[in-house]
Amino acid sequence: MIAALYDDRPCALGEGPLWHPERQQLFWFDITGQRMLSRDADGPLEWAFDEMVSAAGWVDRNTLLIASETALATFDLIEGESQFLAPLEADSPATRSNDGRADPWGGFWIGTMGKAAEPGAGAIYRFHDGALRRVEPGITISNAICFDRDRACAYYTDTPTRQVMRLPVDAEGWPDGPAEVAVDLRAEGLNPDGAVTDKEGNLWIAQWGASRVACYSPEGALLRAVDCAGQHASCPAFGGAGLDQLFVTTAREGLRAEEIAEAPENGCVFTAHGVAQGHPEPRVIL
């Protein structure tokens, strides 16, 4: 299956798609462009920020939790105003936020990375009960943060390892044992980026440089793939009225000018209908 164009505004580094279940609306980010984008019945929407922003969870109908390069903050969609929640490596100008997602317990997981992808400069954190706690240190490019449908584990990747990890969690959503490999892409030379689980518990993993999102069973077997025109597929999300619409952000980062001229859809958002059914993104409980 080939995904169709959903939004034609190219992002330098598109990331973090979030389907807001109460608003029935998709939000996503252009990290290095320092903006959040969306669409509603009246057309395209856009918000500019004074630093890089990368991921979000929903708090209520009009409030998002947004991760920036230095903090977690709430963002009022009506007023366009942010309110600080917690610092995020604010004392480290060399790092920024990257992939993130709300967990089924009302927490929010967020990964960081070096702005130049310095080895081991990043980490993965969980924000829960008003506090931010590091759960995985020494990460180079944090990605693929998502959660098992039965609340048994969290998934994540350090993209250069080409392995998606399964991290067992306890009844409160905290790590409960060592991580193990869930999907190994080393033999194919594929680069796992953002990921999301579907209603059946399968993993949909965007593959940077491969122009696709691929679906894997919980045991790591490739089931199918959805192609898109963006070479650097960065993150998927399920949305639409029936949660059967797959959205995919892409990026122009690292592409040559002639590649972009030949395929100007690079960096845009794509969508495919009916490939699988997702589950609603959990609310972040503050």
C-alpha positions in Angstrom: 0.0 0.0 0.0 1.1 3.5 -0.7 0.2 6.4 1.6 -1.4 9.5 0.1 -0.4 13.1 0.8 -2.3 14.5 3.8 -0.6 18.0 4.2 1.7 19.6 1.7 3.6 21.9 4.1 7.2 20.5 4.1 9.0 20.1 7.4 12.7 20.1 7.8 12.3 17.5 10.5 8.7 16.4 10.8 8.0 14.4 14.0 5.7 13.6 16.8 2.2 13.1 15.2 -0.6 13.1 17.8 -4.2 12.4 17.1 -6.2 14.2 19.7 -9.2 11.9 20.4 -11.5 14.7 21.8 -10.8 17.2 19.1 -10.5 14.6 16.3 -7.5 16.5 15.1 -3.9 15.7 14.2 -1.0 17.7 15.5 2.6 17.3 14.5 6.0 19.1 14.8 8.8 20.5 12.6 11.5 20.1 15.2 14.3 22.3 13.7 11.7 24.6 12.3 10.5 25.3 15.9 6.8 25.0 15.1 3.7 22.8 15.6 1.3 22.2 12.8 -2.3 21.0 12.5 -5.4 21.1 10.3 -9.0 21.6 11.1 -12.2 22.1 9.1 -11.1 25.6 8.2 -7.7 24.6 6.9 -4.1 24.5 8.0 -2.9 25.8 11.4 0.5 26.6 12.8 2.1 27.7 16.0 5.7 29.1 16.3 8.0 28.6 19.3 11.2 30.2 20.5 13.0 26.8 20.7 12.8 23.4 19.2 9.7 21.4 20.0 9.3 17.7 19.2 6.4 15.7 20.8 3.1 16.1 22.7 0.4 14.4 24.7 -3.1 15.7 25.3 -4.2 16.9 28.8 -7.8 18.0 27.9 -9.7 19.3 24.9 -7.8 22.6 24.7 -4.5 21.7 26.5 -1.4 19.8 25.3 1.7 18.8 27.1 4.6 19.8 24.8 8.3 18.7 25.0 10.8 21.3 24.0 14.6 21.3 23.9 14.7 22.5 27.6 11.4 21.8 29.2 8.0 20.1 29.5 5.2 22.6 29.4 1.4 22.8 29.0 0.2 24.6 25.9 -3.2 26.3 25.6 -4.5 25.8 22.0 -7.0 28.7 22.4 -4.7 31.3 23.9 -1.5 30.0 22.3 0.3 30.2 25.7 2.7 27.9 27.5 3.1 27.1 31.2 6.2 25.5 32.5 6.0 22.1 34.1 9.5 20.6 34.4 13.0 21.2 33.1 14.3 18.8 30.5 18.1 18.8 30.4 17.8 22.6 30.6 21.4 22.8 31.8 22.7 21.0 28.7 22.6 23.2 25.6 24.0 20.4 23.5 20.8 18.3 23.7 17.2 18.6 22.7 14.0 16.6 23.0 13.1 14.1 20.3 10.5 11.3 20.3 7.8 11.1 23.0 4.4 9.6 23.8 1.8 9.4 26.7 1.6 6.0 28.5 -1.5 4.1 29.6 -1.1 5.2 33.2 -1.3 8.9 32.5 2.4 9.5 32.3 4.5 10.9 29.5 7.8 9.4 28.2 10.2 11.7 26.4 13.6 11.0 24.8 16.5 13.4 24.3 19.5 13.4 22.0 22.5 15.5 21.2 21.8 18.2 18.7 24.6 16.7 16.5 23.6 13.1 17.5 26.6 12.8 19.8 27.0 9.2 21.0 25.3 8.5 24.3 24.4 12.2 24.9 20.7 11.6 25.3 18.3 9.6 27.6 14.7 8.6 28.0 12.6 10.0 30.8 9.1 9.5 32.3 7.0 12.4 33.6 4.5 11.1 36.2 2.9 12.6 39.3 4.5 16.0 38.6 8.1 14.6 38.5 10.5 13.8 35.7 12.6 10.6 36.2 15.3 9.2 33.9 14.5 5.6 32.9 17.2 4.8 30.2 20.5 6.7 30.1 23.2 6.7 27.4 20.9 7.1 24.3 22.2 8.5 21.1 19.0 9.0 19.1 15.8 8.3 21.1 12.9 6.9 19.2 10.1 4.4 18.9 8.6 5.2 22.3 5.2 3.4 22.5 3.4 0.9 24.7 2.0 -2.6 24.8 -1.8 -2.9 24.6 -1.8 -5.1 27.7 0.4 -2.6 29.7 3.1 -5.2 30.0 5.9 -3.2 28.5 7.2 -0.1 26.8 9.1 0.0 23.5 11.9 2.2 22.5 15.0 2.4 20.2 18.3 4.0 20.1 18.2 4.4 16.3 21.9 3.7 15.5 21.6 0.3 17.1 18.9 -0.7 14.6 17.1 -2.6 17.4 13.8 -1.8 19.0 13.8 -2.8 22.6 11.0 -4.2 24.9 11.2 -2.8 28.4 9.1 -4.6 31.0 7.1 -2.3 33.3 5.3 -2.8 36.6 1.6 -2.1 37.5 2.4 1.6 37.8 4.2 1.9 34.5 7.8 2.0 35.8 10.6 -0.2 34.4 10.7 -3.6 35.9 13.7 -5.5 34.6 16.2 -5.3 31.8 15.2 -4.4 28.2 15.4 -7.1 25.5 15.4 -6.9 21.7 11.9 -6.9 20.2 12.6 -6.1 16.6 16.1 -6.5 15.1 16.7 -4.6 11.8 20.5 -5.0 11.7 20.5 -7.6 8.9 18.4 -5.4 6.6 20.3 -2.2 7.5 17.1 -0.4 8.4 16.9 2.6 10.8 14.0 2.5 13.2 12.5 5.9 14.0 9.1 6.7 15.6 6.7 3.8 16.3 3.1 3.1 17.5 1.2 0.0 18.5 -2.1 -1.0 16.9 -5.2 -2.6 18.5 -3.7 -6.1 17.9 -0.5 -5.3 19.7 1.6 -5.0 16.5 4.4 -2.4 16.2 4.3 0.1 13.3 7.8 1.5 12.9 8.8 4.4 10.7 12.1 3.6 8.9 14.3 6.6 8.3 15.7 6.5 4.7 13.4 3.7 3.6 10.3 5.7 2.6 8.0 3.4 4.6 6.4 2.4 7.9 6.6 -1.3 8.5 4.4 -3.5 10.8 5.9 -6.1 13.0 4.4 -8.7 15.3 5.2 -8.6 19.0 7.6 -11.5 18.2 9.5 -9.3 15.7 8.2 -10.8 12.5 7.6 -8.4 9.5 3.9 -8.5 8.6 3.5 -5.7 6.0 4.6 -2.2 5.1 3.1 1.1 3.9 5.2 3.1 1.5 5.2 6.9 1.3 6.8 9.5 -0.9 8.9 10.9 1.9 12.3 9.2 2.0 12.8 9.9 5.7 9.7 8.5 7.3 10.0 9.7 10.9 6.9 8.7 13.0 3.5 7.1 12.6 0.2 7.7 14.5 -3.3 6.2 14.1 -6.2 8.6 13.9 -9.5 9.3 12.1 -13.0 8.7 13.4 -12.4 4.9 13.5 -8.7 5.1 14.4 -8.1 3.2 11.1 -6.1 6.0 9.4 -2.3 5.8 9.6 -0.5 9.2 9.5 3.2 9.4 8.8 5.5 12.4 9.3 8.6 12.7 7.2 11.7 14.9 7.0 14.0 16.7 4.6 17.0 16.7 6.9 20.0 15.2 5.3 18.6 15.2 1.7 20.4 17.0 -1.1 18.8 19.9 -2.9 18.4 17.8 -6.1 16.6 15.1 -4.2 14.1 17.6 -2.8 13.6 19.1 -6.2 12.9 15.7 -7.7 10.5 14.8 -4.8 9.1 18.0 -3.2 6.8 15.8 -1.0 9.7 15.0 1.2 9.0 16.5 4.6 5.2 16.4 4.2 2.7 14.3 6.1 1.1 11.2 4.5 -1.9 9.1 5.3 -3.2 5.6 4.5 -6.7 4.3 5.3 -7.7 0.8 6.5 -4.2 -0.7 7.1 -5.0 -1.4 10.8 -6.9 0.0 13.7 -5.1 1.9 16.5 -6.2 2.7 20.0 -6.9 6.2 21.5 -3.9 8.1 22.7 -4.1 8.1 26.6 -4.7 11.4 28.4 -1.7 12.9 30.3 -2.7 13.2 33.9 -1.0 16.2 35.6 
